[in-house]
Amino acid sequence: MRKAVLLLGGVICGALVGAAAGMLLAPKSGEDTRQYLQDRLDEIRQEALEAYEARRKQLLEEFEKAKKRAPKAAE
């Protein structure tokens, strides 16, 4: 149990030091960084949506082909 507490304490301290270093060494202001992250998140969402739609279309086409073949296979 003591090891787990020490590990958790180390992780928390490391996260705090990392966050402080990130803020101090960031090449852009906070507002610029937030805007960049928001823009990048929007791009990732759009790419994911496009990939989802493309895959969905592909699966629907394959499903339709399989439905057409199914009655023939049952004979």
matplotlib code that plots the C-alpha trace (Angstrom):
import matplotlib.pyplot as plt

x = [0.0, 2.9, 4.4, 1.1, 0.8, 4.4, 3.8, 0.7, 2.5, 5.3, 2.9, 1.1, 4.3, 5.5, 2.3, 2.5, 6.1, 5.4, 2.4, 4.4, 7.3, 4.8, 3.3, 6.7, 8.3, 5.3, 6.2, 2.8, 0.5, -2.3, -5.0, -3.0, -2.4, -6.1, -7.1, -4.6, -5.8, -9.4, -8.6, -6.7, -9.5, -12.0, -9.8, -9.5, -13.2, -13.8, -11.3, -12.9, -16.4, -15.2, -13.5, -16.7, -18.9, -16.5, -16.4, -20.1, -20.7, -18.3, -20.0, -23.5, -22.3, -20.8, -24.0, -26.2, -23.9, -24.2, -28.0, -28.1, -25.9, -27.8, -30.9, -28.7, -26.7, -29.8, -30.9]
y = [0.0, 2.4, 1.8, 2.7, 5.9, 6.9, 6.1, 8.2, 11.0, 10.8, 10.8, 13.9, 15.8, 14.9, 16.1, 19.4, 19.9, 19.1, 21.4, 24.3, 23.7, 23.6, 26.9, 28.6, 27.2, 27.4, 29.3, 31.0, 32.8, 30.9, 32.3, 31.4, 27.9, 27.4, 28.5, 26.2, 23.3, 24.1, 24.3, 21.1, 19.3, 20.5, 19.1, 15.8, 15.6, 16.4, 13.8, 11.2, 12.0, 11.7, 8.3, 7.1, 8.1, 6.5, 3.3, 3.3, 3.6, 0.8, -1.5, -0.7, -1.5, -4.8, -5.6, -5.0, -7.3, -10.0, -9.7, -10.2, -13.3, -14.8, -16.1, -17.7, -19.5, -20.8, -22.6]
z = [0.0, 0.9, -2.6, -4.3, -2.3, -3.1, -6.8, -6.8, -5.1, -7.7, -10.6, -9.2, -8.6, -12.1, -13.6, -11.7, -12.7, -16.3, -16.4, -14.9, -17.4, -20.3, -19.3, -18.8, -22.0, -24.3, -27.5, -27.7, -25.4, -23.6, -25.9, -29.0, -27.6, -26.7, -30.2, -31.8, -29.8, -30.6, -34.3, -34.2, -32.3, -34.9, -37.7, -35.9, -35.4, -39.1, -40.2, -37.9, -39.2, -42.8, -42.0, -40.3, -43.2, -45.8, -43.8, -43.2, -46.9, -47.7, -45.2, -46.5, -50.0, -48.8, -46.9, -50.0, -52.1, -49.4, -49.3, -53.1, -52.9, -49.9, -51.8, -54.4, -51.7, -50.1, -53.2]

ax = plt.figure().add_subplot(projection="3d")
ax.plot(x, y, z, "-o")
ax.set_aspect("equal")
plt.show()
